Amino acid sequence: MSEPITDLKLVDNVFVKLHQFINAGDTYHGHAHVFDHITLLATGRVLMKHDNGEQEFVAPKLIVTPKGITHQFTALEPNTVFCCVHAIREGSGVNDVASPDITQEQQWDLLTKYSIESP
């Protein structure tokens, strides 16, 4: 087993770390975060082990991991690619635009209010 090949970018306070597993069985070490975050599983399959057990995910999939949950990913097939996406911020996150329990409908409403596309 080995660690994935990684690349990272930080743009407009959004940090994205791309991980590419070459072989099935490759593992990205266990870790936890201070804020909730999203992992985009772009290709392949992973086993996610976490404080509450384990889950298998198949791409394409968005995986939400709550803050403070220790988790690790193991590739279940070769050439599995996933990206961890984080907002970079300081403090408690009290100035966030969206609350952690936002609904799908509320997310779309926010995208209308705070457009992410140029007219």
N, C-alpha and C positions, 0 to 999 in steps of 0.2 A: 504494500500500500504506500501511496505517496500523497503529498499535498497537491492541490490543483495549481495550474498555471493561472496567475492573476494579473489583472490590469485594473487601474482605478482612475477615475476622473472626478473632479469637483467643479460644478458649474452652478452659479447662482444659488449657493447654499444647499445644493443637492449633491450628495456623495454617492457615487455608484461604483461598486467593486465587482468586476466580472471574474468569475471562476470557471475554469475549464478543466474538467476531469478527463484525462486521457484514457484511463483504464477503469473497468468496473472494479469496485472495491476501494478505489481511492477515497480518502476521507479528508474533510475540512474540519479542523479541531473544534472542540466544544468551547462555546463562549456565550456571554449574555450581553445585552445592551441596556443603556440607561433610558431609552425611549423605545416605544413600539416601532417596528420597521417591517418593510415588505421585501420578500425575496421573489424575484421573477425567475421561475424555472423555464428556460427557453427551449432546451432540447433534452431528451433523455428521461431518466427516472432516478429518483433519489429516495433514500431512507433517511428521514429526519428523526433523530433521537433527541428527546427533550425531557425536562423535569417531570412532565405528566405522562411519559410513555414514549411511543414511537408511532410514526405515520409514514406511509409510502405515498409519493406524489409522482404523477406522470405529466410531462410537458404537453402543451403549454399550461402553466399554472401560476397564479399569484398566491403566495403563502404569507400570511400575516403572523408575526411572532411578537407576543406581548413583551414589554420591557421586563427585565429581570429573569427571564426564562433562559436557562442554559440549554443550548441546542448545538447539534452538529449534523453535518450532512455526509452521507456516504453514497457514491455513485453505484447504481444497480446495473448500469450498462455503460459501455465506452462512449467517449465524446459527449458527455453530459455537460451542459452549460447552464449556469445560473448567475444571477446578478443580485447583490444585496443593495438596497436603496435606502438611504438615510437622509433626513434633514439634519444639517449641522446647526446646532443652536446651543446657547448657554442657558443656565437657569432651569426652572421647572417646566418650561414650555407653556406657561400661562398665557402667553400672547399668541398662541396658535390660532389660526383662523377656524380650524375644524376641531371639534371635540373627539375624543377617542371612540365614542359610541355613535358616531354619525351613521345615518342610514344611506343606502344606495341612492335614494331619491334626493336626499340632502347633499350628497356629493355632487350630483349633476347640477343642482341649484347653485352651489358654490362655484362650479366651473363657469356658469353663466355670469355670475356676479364678478368673479375674479378671473377674467379670461386668460388662458395660457397661449392663445393664438393671436397673431397680429391681424387687424382687419384687412 
